[in-house]
Structure formats: C-alpha cells, structure tokens
C-alpha cells in the first residue's frame, strides 16, 4: 500500500472516530457549577444533505435536509479507539431507487460493488471556533424509474489485522477479515419520483462542533 493511501486511510479513521464520539454520546463535556447556576459545554454532530436530480445536465429538482445519526455510530467509536477494528470505506444509500436502493460506494480495486463507485470522502480543515467537517460526495444514474423515499450513510470496519485499504464496504477484497458495515446516519425524505436515466448527485456534510 502506498504512503498516500495509508495516510488517507488514517485521516478517515480519525474523522470517523471524531464523528462517532458525538454520535455515540450525543453530548458530553465538563461542566462547572456555581452559586449562579451551571454551564456545560458539549460536542454535537450535525449532518446536512444536498441532492440534485439532473436530466442530461438540466437541473430538475434540489433537496436539502438534515439527517439523523444511526445506532451503528455508537459501535464505530469503541472499535476504532480500542484498536479492535480498522476503519474502511463509506457508502451512501438512496432508498427506493435501483429497484430497492441505489448504493454509491468509494472506488476500489477488484470487482465493482454497489450501483456507482465514485464516492469521495474529504475531511475539512478545522475552523475557529473549533469546527470540523467530513464531506461525502458522489452520484449515480438511475437504471430504472423509482421514488426516492430515504437516504443513509454506512461506514465499514474490519478486524484490526486488516489494512484500511482493503477493508471495503462489502468485504469483497481478498484478506479482509471480520467485515462489518454499520449504518452511520439515515433520514426519511419527501417521496421524490425519479425517471430512469436521470442522474442523482449527493453531497453529505457531517459537522462536529461545540454546543453550549
């Protein structure tokens, strides 16, 4: 594995661990109390979806909404921080399309998985006040007409002996051990009809920041 891939995987693991902290605990921090009351600083996670539906490049519809954190996020944190698991790839799911669900996966060597393999995962720079982001971005051309009803993201983990570069979303890589894909976030959306051949472009931005 190249140094670039190792560094990239490390960044994703660190980012996933940070987001899982907020997702698993909801809010935490040290509080101080006084005669005038108490104040608690917490860490929160926020997800924002931006979806564009295009027909041969022409914008047909735009959807913008927040998402909920899935229970799998609470499982990601202990596995990564205890070194019992290695972090792998992400997946974005579009419920109600591609017959059942369109899956947008990260690109990887070996047999293709999902319905599209162009998902990119980019950690953002920290800002002041302290705020970090992780951006998932990808697209899929729907092979048949359907109605978008839900969305989700999933994060893949493997046994600690598996290198992050081969810990794929469906565990198809040779040598991947203990593959377990965890739902990280999900949301129901207003039913949106999509015609076969239209392109669905998705951007998911997770933000982790202090919440007073």
N, C-alpha and C positions, 0 to 999 in steps of 0.2 A: 504494500500500500504506500502511496506517495506521501511525503510530509504534508502536502497541501490537503490531502484527504483526511489525514489524521487530525490536523489542526481544525479543519472544518467540522469533523465529527465531534471534536471536543467542545467547540463553540455551541453546537446544537444541544449536546448533553447538558452543558452548563445552563443554557437558556431554558431547556425543558425543566431542569431541576428548579430554576427560579420560579417559573410559572406554576409548577406543581406545588411549591411552597404555599403560594397564595391560594391555589385551588383547593389543596387538601385541608388547609387550616382555616380558610375563609378570611380570618382576620387574626393577627397576633401582634404582640409588641409589649413593651414595658410601659406600665402606667405609673403615674405618680399622683398621690392624693395629698390634699392639704385641707386646711380648715374651710377653704372657699370652694372645695369640690375636687374632682379628679379629672384627669385628661389621659387619654390613651391614643398612642399612635399605632396604626395598624398597616398591614400590607394588603392590597387588594389587586385582583386580576380582572381585566375587562377585555371583552372580545368584540370586535366590530367587523361585520361582513359587508362587502361591496360586490354585488353581482351585476354583470352586464350581459344582456342577451342580444346577440347580433345576428343579422341575416345577410350573409355576403358582405359583411363590413358595416352594414347600416344598423345603427343602434335602435333596437325595438323596445327595450324596457330596462330599467335600472331598479335594483332592490338594495336598500340599505337598512341594516338592523343589527342589534346586539345579540350575543349568544349566551347560553348557559354553560357552566362547566360540568362535564360528565364525572361520574364516580371513579372512572379509571384514573383521573388525575391524582386522586389520593393514593393510588397504588404506585404511580410512577416515582414519586419522591423517595419513599423508603428504599425502593430497589436501586435507584441511582446513587443516592448518598451513602448507602451501606456497601456499595460496590458489589452487591449480589447480582446486579444486572448491568449490561451495557446498553446504551441508547442507540437506536437505529433511525429509521426513516419515518416520515409523516405521510398521511393520506387525507384527502378531502373527499367527502361523500355527498352526493346530491340525490336525495331520496325521491323516488317517483319517476326517474329518468332511466334510459338504457334498459328498459324492461322492468327493472326493480330499483336499482341505484347505480348512478354513474360514479365510478371511483377515479380520482385524479391522483396518481402516485408520483413519487420522485423517480427520476431516471436512474437506471442501474444496469450493470452488465447481466447477461443471461436472458432467459425467456421474459417477454413483456408481461406485465401484470396490470390489472385494472383496465379502464377504458381509455386512459390517457397517461402518459409518463412524462409530463412537462412541468410538474410541480417544483417550484423553487422555494427554499426556506432561507430567509435572510434575517439575522439578528441586527437590530438597530443600535445606534450609539446611545449611550446614556445622556440624559439631558439634566438641566438644573431648573427647578427642583428635581431630585432623583427620579428618573422615569426611564424604563427600558421597554423596548418593543421587539416582537418577533413577527415577521410577515411571511405568510404562506400565500403563494400566487401561482395560479395555473388555469388551464382551460380545457374544454372538451367539446367536440362536435357531436351532437346527439344523433345516434344512428336511427332512431325512430321517434315518433311523436309521443309526448307524455306530459305529465303535470308535475312540476316541482312542488313538493309538499314539506320537505325537511332537509336539513343540512347537518353535517357533523365533521369533526376532525378526529383523527386517531394517531397515536404515537406508538411505535413498535419498540419492544425491548427484547433482549435475548439474555441467555446465560452469560455470566461475566467472562467466560472463556472465549466468547465470540467477539471478533473485532467489529467495531461500529460499522465499517464499510460493507460488511456482508450481512448485517442484521436488517434484512429487508422486511417490508410491510407484510408480506405473506410467507416469509421464511423459505423462499424458493432457492436461495443461494446454498451451494454446497458448503458444508461446515458450520452453518448456522445452527445453534443449539438452544433449546428452550424458548423458542419464539412465542411471544405473547403480545397481541395487539390490543391496546387499551383505548377506549373512547375517551377523548380529552375534552371535547365540547360538543354541544348539539343545540339545535333550535328548530321549532316548527315555524314554517313560513306561510304566508298567504298563498293558497294554491295558484300556481302560475303556469298556464299552458305553454308548452314549447314544441315547435314544429320540427320534424325530422330535418337534419341538415343545418339547423341553427347552431351557433357557437355560444357556449356559456363560459364567460370569463369570471374567475373568482379571485378576490383578494380578502384574506382574513388577517386582521391585525390584532395580536394579543399585546396588551399593555399592562405592565406591572408597576405599581406606584404606591406611595404612602397615602393612606386615607386617615384623616384626622377624625 
